Amino acid sequence: MIDLQSVAYNYGGRELFSGVSLSITPGSFHFLTGPSGAGKTTLLKLCYLELMATSGRVSVFGRDAAQMTRDDIARSRSRIGVVHQDCQFLDHLPVIENVALPLTVNGKDPESARGDLESLLAWVGLSHQADRRPPELSGGERQRAALARAVINAPDVILADEPTGNVDWDMSQRLLSLLVELNRMGTAIMVATHDLNLIRAAKAQVNTRTLRIADRRLISAGADL
């Protein structure tokens, strides 16, 4: 689905990483680790086409990213759910309308999907917060709302950037359980994280692969965990 071959990315006149090859296949579960500034977020952005590689080839759903039009990119992004590290919302809208925003972007009527929206909020444990505004939510509730928003279009892939970075361990476990459940239903998952305990917890539940960006390269980190 998402394939990187010998990819490099330069930022601010320096090479952030190079020689990166990665395949995100249906039903796979990847963790991406590495020190701050190594390029984890940048690598995720290459995967969901917010950035373009300096060199190498990025292929998304069988299409070469370098040859995609703006419409092609929009169609591909509709199949990718992204959970950003900063969990940005429109604070003047209630949670249920924030979660529904991807439907509106794709030209769908949120009202016709009201039942699906309510079921999705129940799945992430936010039924009672549906009409609250994002500033009224706790950190964990915001993360769960962000995950609900990422999956509203039933994407083939979920890319999550430090989804448990600002929550306690119990909430991290709850978020992980939701991601594991999605993966067991066939959704490919890639999570960028510093939390090695989270990775170990996931390995006890589902088959995962752990990758690490180190010295501007992407390497397998399974033996180190």
C-alpha positions, 0 to 999 in steps of 0.5 A: 500500500505504501512503499518507500525505496531508497528515500532521502529527505533534506531539511534546512540544508542538511540530510535528515535521512537517506537510503530509507526503504519501507513497505506498509502492507495490508494488516501490518503493524509497525512501530517507528522509534528514534531520538527527537529530531531523527525524522520520525514525523517527517517519515510519516509525512512522506507516507501520507504525502504532506512532504515529497522525498528529496530522492528515491521513490515513494509509492502510495496505493500503487501510484508514484507520489512524484507523478501524482496530481493534487486530486490524486493526492487527495484521493490517496489521503482519504484512504489514510487516517492520521493521528497528529501529535498535537491533536488539533481541533476546531474549538468552536465545534462540538466533538462529534462535528470535529470527528465528522470533518473528514466526511465533509472534506470528502463531500459526504453528508455527516447527518446521513452518517449520524448513526456511524458517528455515534457508534464510533464515539461509543467505540472510543468511549466518548459518547457522553462527550459528543456535544462538548467542545475540544477545550473541555476534554482531557488529554486522553479524551482528545487523543481518542477523539483524534483517533475517531476522526482518523478512522471515520472514513474507514482508512486502509492505513492509520499513521499515528505520531506519538499518540500516547505522548501526553497521557498516562499509562492506563490511557496509553493502554486503552489507545493501544487496545483500539489500535490493536483492534483496528489492526485485527480487522485488517487496518495497517498501523504505523505508530511513531513513539518513544515509549518502549513499554508501549511497544512491548505491550503491543508485541504481547497482543499482535505481530509487530515490527519495530524500526528505528531511525539512527544515524540517518538510516532506518534499521530494524530494532526488534532485537533491542526490545 
